[in-house]
């Protein structure tokens, strides 16, 4: 690399001389050839100084011009080809002519909004470009083998960041101005072995209509998405498509003022947390500044990092100014969820992003005319609300004359009356909620005016349920059960109430936002209610356990089924946090939620009787107690859950194990099944003894099989898990009926839809499931006397009632509060 380029553009040209750098339809330039072309262009610039005005298209000449400006240490202003630059040229004429003073660190000037003639520019330094390119290359894992399609314009900061990050990593960029809706785009991608492309939300709308899901792209490694919030369901859908086709979806968040990127969502979380923006990019940090009038835990998102711009330029004199900012106030309202992921809840100011363009919504409203419509843009589309039926039909055309948006990106809603706050102002929060519901539900129909009001009320009603059950008054309609820190104890009540209100339990409901759930509501069946399979199994298993212990019936294996249910919920709620520490905390919280109530109860019983000993209160009977069956073994099931959860938390704190589990979720679960079965066979062989069938080392396969069942999303995965269930249960108890019972209970976890029960039975099932821990703890002290008196049935009913009463009483609430404090 020449000394000129090494000094001026070293952050971009880091490839080996013979490797491809830029690929076009006509030729492929290696890094050495690109360096020479840049050197020649620098010479052509001559000794002139000042800003280089470059109308940048997705072509080789624009790339060389951009790199040459950096190499010559001349700031470059990128604009769209053929744009009207009258005001820009007038305001910055001295800078283009080389007579204005320019700060030596200034490298790049970009428009703040994507508009072609805005005189307000973002000033970016060489350090900004270098830092952001390195961060993006790091979290995407770019290497010289990567080849990115230029699916976005180079004059747009997102499209430019693709070029910067790839050249800085020694990778290649495939230049094309074709649209993803063009068949030739995919011919170019296949012919050149493209490994990635980038898109804004509208790009994915085009992909939906161009048959992308059926395309074979064996070289594709990942797709990135930014330029505005994409509907969570679309994120989830493309994440699932990528998983089935071998590529990742990387959702990102950024602004031009941060040289493109500030956060990204790890691809293994796209399906479970599609509403989040993820975690800060390497070298970046977020904090929240208080904002009046917003919910608890919500504030303005403030970003710090080496990619924060030098400042704005609104006149030629501003180009001489040095770095003026150490942090970026994004203008977005956000918060950090319990799992550590950051979320955007709205805008502090009245701007929105549509198709990657930041739009001044107040200006659009003003130019539409006084009172014509109110405008919001919470997602990827522009929503206009009007109470004037006569003006609704003409609004899209008026919007098209103000901002260059396709008709499909503009939606008009007729409402009877504009919602207002108590002080008489337009209630934009309500309008945003209605628009978000419309985005989640798809294109709106021409339904009755005001139809969105009822839907918005439904979403708020669901939010209230979440807030009450989870103790999260800060919950918003953008939250999901998982993002609010829901666990295996609280999900029973939430699932039950959702079933009663929605008439259905959509697949993956725990990861869907409240808004999405409200939009999925159906007319409830008159007598039937959906009940989640794990809820049903918990209720049936605890009844089977109590009845078998009271000798009313013989249906053994319920506790082993509950172990599998615990593993199932472990995968759904315990392994969803994005960091090792948060995952460990969530797993330890699950362990404490069992160990603390059990320890308190056992200690209380031990004080008034000789039934239990102190190792049992500490969950250590299997380690310190007798090898023979005693009363202390009655609580074996709770010891297994406590120590398996705690042990897994410690294992996943090991970085290599944590990464392996995140990247290979199903394979990791199946691997754990294999390890736990190997331990069991080495320990006891095929059939376990009287206490061995309750020993931690011999029954962990039950937990692992539940975990694997939760991770099995494809038919072949479910078939594999079913086969492992049969293998694992065969011969373990020496009792075919008991083995068949356990196998059937675990197999039912593979059913991907809820059960339908008559509503009184559904409510009873929920109560029993939610109380199952306390029923198991207390029934040992309730049924024996009644069983001895020949009143076994009454013993069963009394045990169930006592457990429910304790679960709803103050003792249970105290235990939950202590668990929350201990694991906070």
ZIVENJO-V589902 format. One record per run of one state. SS is the DSSP state (A for helix, B for strand, O for the rest). FROM is the first residue (numbers start at 1). LEN is the number of residues. If there is no record, write none. Layout:
# ZIVENJO-V589902
ss=(SS & SS)
from=(FROM & FROM)
len=(LEN & LEN)
This chain:
# ZIVENJO-V589902
ss=(O & A & O & B & O & B & A & O & B & O & A & O & B & O & A & O & A & O & B & O & B & A & O & B & O & A & O & B & O & A & O & B & O & A & O & A & O & B & O & A & O & B & O & A & O & B & O & A & O & B & O & B & O & B & O & B & O & A & O & B & O & B & O & B & O & B & A & O & B & O & B & O & A & O & A & O & A & B & O & B & O & B & O & A & O & A & O & A & O & A & O & A & O & B & O & A & O & A & O & A & O & A & O & A & O & A & O & A & O & A & O & A & O & A & O & A & O & A & O & B & A & O & A & O & A & O & A & O)
from=(1 & 3 & 9 & 20 & 24 & 28 & 31 & 46 & 52 & 56 & 60 & 72 & 76 & 80 & 86 & 92 & 93 & 97 & 106 & 112 & 121 & 126 & 141 & 147 & 150 & 157 & 169 & 172 & 175 & 183 & 192 & 196 & 200 & 201 & 210 & 212 & 215 & 222 & 226 & 232 & 246 & 248 & 254 & 256 & 259 & 263 & 266 & 267 & 270 & 278 & 281 & 285 & 290 & 299 & 305 & 311 & 314 & 316 & 321 & 328 & 337 & 342 & 348 & 351 & 355 & 357 & 361 & 369 & 374 & 377 & 382 & 387 & 389 & 393 & 395 & 401 & 407 & 410 & 415 & 420 & 421 & 426 & 427 & 428 & 442 & 451 & 471 & 491 & 503 & 509 & 512 & 514 & 520 & 528 & 532 & 533 & 550 & 558 & 575 & 580 & 609 & 614 & 618 & 621 & 625 & 631 & 652 & 655 & 664 & 665 & 685 & 692 & 695 & 696 & 712 & 715 & 730 & 736 & 749 & 755 & 759 & 771 & 772 & 789 & 792 & 809 & 810 & 823)
len=(2 & 6 & 11 & 4 & 4 & 3 & 15 & 6 & 4 & 4 & 12 & 4 & 4 & 6 & 6 & 1 & 4 & 9 & 6 & 9 & 5 & 15 & 6 & 3 & 7 & 12 & 3 & 3 & 8 & 9 & 4 & 4 & 1 & 9 & 2 & 3 & 7 & 4 & 6 & 14 & 2 & 6 & 2 & 3 & 4 & 3 & 1 & 3 & 8 & 3 & 4 & 5 & 9 & 6 & 6 & 3 & 2 & 5 & 7 & 9 & 5 & 6 & 3 & 4 & 2 & 4 & 8 & 5 & 3 & 5 & 5 & 2 & 4 & 2 & 6 & 6 & 3 & 5 & 5 & 1 & 5 & 1 & 1 & 14 & 9 & 20 & 20 & 12 & 6 & 3 & 2 & 6 & 8 & 4 & 1 & 17 & 8 & 17 & 5 & 29 & 5 & 4 & 3 & 4 & 6 & 21 & 3 & 9 & 1 & 20 & 7 & 3 & 1 & 16 & 3 & 15 & 6 & 13 & 6 & 4 & 12 & 1 & 17 & 3 & 17 & 1 & 13 & 2)
